[in-house]
Amino acid sequence: MPSSAPSAPVPLGEHEPRPDPQGLTSNPDPSQNAPTDVDYTPHPEKSIKIPPEREAIVKAITNLYSGSASKDDMEVYAEKSVYDDPWSFCDTRYKIAGQWYGIPKLFASTRTLATEIVSSTPTTLVWKQAQEYTPKLLHWSKTVNSLITCTLDEEGKVVYHKDQWNHKDYSHEGLGKVLKTMNGDYLTGVTRPPKEL
């Protein structure tokens, strides 16, 4: 069943980050890049320094990627916030929780192997991330390298979390957008995160 939680207006426009994957991630040595001139493999030794409050944001989100399904970690998001990846589009914190609370149900383990902070401005935080996923029903692991971009509000809460697996940005059009939105709308009925989120 769809969530009964009220849906927030989707904060696109000024809140949606539009990162430049090539500019943020490409290496001077083209042989180290993908054919699309991006390198999403994190190199922690190249990570730029960020203040402790920004480190706490990265920590909370990598905890969620790693299956914490924690209310405390979910507090990193504003109540009206967006999560946007190749499979899902969620436009409230409760719907975002539906994604993260599904991780322990689907995976025997998932862990963040490495991160690299590539940009930090007053309103955005961008990092490369390597995440290893091991499904419950299979005995193999797969590592996904991605570019994580978060837009932050004046209180330092995440209002837009974009997870890109390749160089292409999301169009928010057509069947793909419809399916992503349906996933975001319906998954809470399966994963059942706490209503107070």
Disulfide bonds with the S-S distance in Angstrom:
none
